[in-house]
Structures are given as structure tokens and as C-alpha cells.
Amino acid sequence: MSKIDNEYLIHILKEMCHRVNADYAQIDFFEHNWFLTHEWNASEEEDFKSWIVDYLYENKDARNYLMRFPRKNKKDLKKLADEFVFNYGWKTKLAATT
């Protein structure tokens, strides 16, 4: 299993795992479609995106690492969080219809 070597990305992935009770150490983030192994609901996904925005807003070094043009602007940070979750977020549970 390959290793992720950036502390900011590790912090984000650990938080993402924590949200679904997944063991970070057991997930191979280099495996094809690793993000399909767990799921969360839309509310949990939105809460995680808000967490990313707050984390990056407060952490200049993380912004510098994760953003091509790092700006401390909530609109830009929200866009990055949306893109991150779209590309790497857990699959989303479909809402039950009654």
C-alpha cells in the first residue's frame, strides 16, 4: 500500500474517515474507487464540506498545499471543498422516499 505523505491531506482524509467510522489505516487511498467503500448522507457530506472550508480558512499552509491559487476567501474554499468531495468523497446514500 502506498503512503500519502502530506500532513494536510492526511488530516482531511482522517476526518473524512472519522465521519463514517472508517479506519484510516485500513484504506488504500491509491486503490481504484477507494471512495466507494463507505457512504454518508447528504447532510453529513455538507457538514464535511463546511469543515474543510473552516479548516482551510484557518490554515494557510494547508491552503498553499491544496490550492493552485491559495486565497483566504470562503467562496473559493467552498469551491475547493465541493470539488474535493465530488472527486474523493464517500458515495452518498439516497434519501428514503415514503
C-alpha positions as CSV (number, residue, x, y, z in Angstrom):
1,M,0.0,0.0,0.0
2,S,1.4,3.4,-1.0
3,K,1.6,6.1,1.6
4,I,0.2,9.7,1.5
5,D,3.0,12.0,2.6
6,N,1.3,15.3,3.2
7,E,0.1,16.2,6.7
8,Y,-2.8,18.4,5.4
9,L,-4.2,15.9,3.1
10,I,-3.8,13.2,5.8
11,H,-5.7,15.4,8.2
12,I,-8.6,15.8,5.8
13,L,-8.8,12.1,4.9
14,K,-8.6,11.1,8.6
15,E,-11.5,13.5,9.3
16,M,-13.4,12.1,6.3
17,C,-12.9,8.5,7.6
18,H,-13.9,9.5,11.1
19,R,-17.2,10.8,9.8
20,V,-18.2,7.3,8.6
21,N,-16.4,5.3,11.3
22,A,-13.8,4.0,8.8
23,D,-10.3,3.1,9.9
24,Y,-7.9,5.4,8.0
25,A,-5.1,2.9,8.4
26,Q,-7.0,0.2,6.6
27,I,-8.0,2.2,3.5
28,D,-5.7,2.1,0.5
29,F,-6.2,5.6,-1.0
30,F,-4.3,4.5,-4.1
31,E,-6.8,1.7,-4.9
32,H,-9.2,2.3,-7.7
33,N,-12.6,3.7,-6.4
34,W,-11.5,3.5,-2.8
35,F,-14.1,6.2,-2.0
36,L,-16.9,3.8,-2.9
37,T,-16.2,1.6,0.2
38,H,-18.2,3.8,2.6
39,E,-21.2,6.1,2.3
40,W,-22.7,9.1,4.1
41,N,-25.9,11.0,3.7
42,A,-26.2,14.4,2.0
43,S,-26.3,16.2,5.4
44,E,-23.1,14.5,6.5
45,E,-21.5,15.4,3.2
46,E,-22.4,19.1,3.5
47,D,-21.2,19.2,7.1
48,F,-17.8,17.7,6.0
49,K,-17.5,20.3,3.2
50,S,-18.2,23.1,5.8
51,W,-15.4,21.5,8.0
52,I,-13.0,21.6,5.0
53,V,-13.8,25.3,4.4
54,D,-13.2,26.2,8.1
55,Y,-10.0,24.1,8.2
56,L,-8.5,25.8,5.1
57,Y,-9.7,29.2,6.2
58,E,-7.7,28.9,9.4
59,N,-4.7,27.0,7.9
60,K,-2.5,29.0,5.5
61,D,-0.1,26.1,4.9
62,A,-2.9,23.7,4.0
63,R,-4.3,26.3,1.6
64,N,-0.9,26.7,0.0
65,Y,-0.6,23.0,-0.5
66,L,-4.1,22.2,-1.7
67,M,-4.9,25.3,-3.9
68,R,-3.3,26.3,-7.1
69,F,-4.0,30.0,-6.3
70,P,-4.4,30.0,-2.5
71,R,-6.8,32.6,-1.3
72,K,-8.4,33.1,2.1
73,N,-11.8,33.6,0.6
74,K,-14.8,31.4,1.7
75,K,-16.3,31.3,-1.8
76,D,-13.0,29.9,-3.3
77,L,-12.7,27.5,-0.3
78,K,-16.2,26.3,-0.8
79,K,-15.5,25.6,-4.4
80,L,-12.4,23.5,-3.5
81,A,-14.4,21.6,-0.9
82,D,-17.2,20.9,-3.4
83,E,-14.6,19.6,-5.9
84,F,-12.8,17.5,-3.3
85,V,-16.0,15.8,-2.2
86,F,-17.2,15.4,-5.8
87,N,-13.9,13.6,-6.7
88,Y,-13.0,11.8,-3.5
89,G,-16.0,11.9,-1.1
90,W,-17.8,8.8,0.0
91,K,-20.7,7.7,-2.0
92,T,-23.9,9.4,-0.9
93,K,-26.9,7.5,0.4
94,L,-30.1,8.1,-1.4
95,A,-32.8,9.6,0.7
96,A,-35.6,7.3,1.6
97,T,-38.8,8.1,-0.1
98,T,-42.1,7.4,1.5
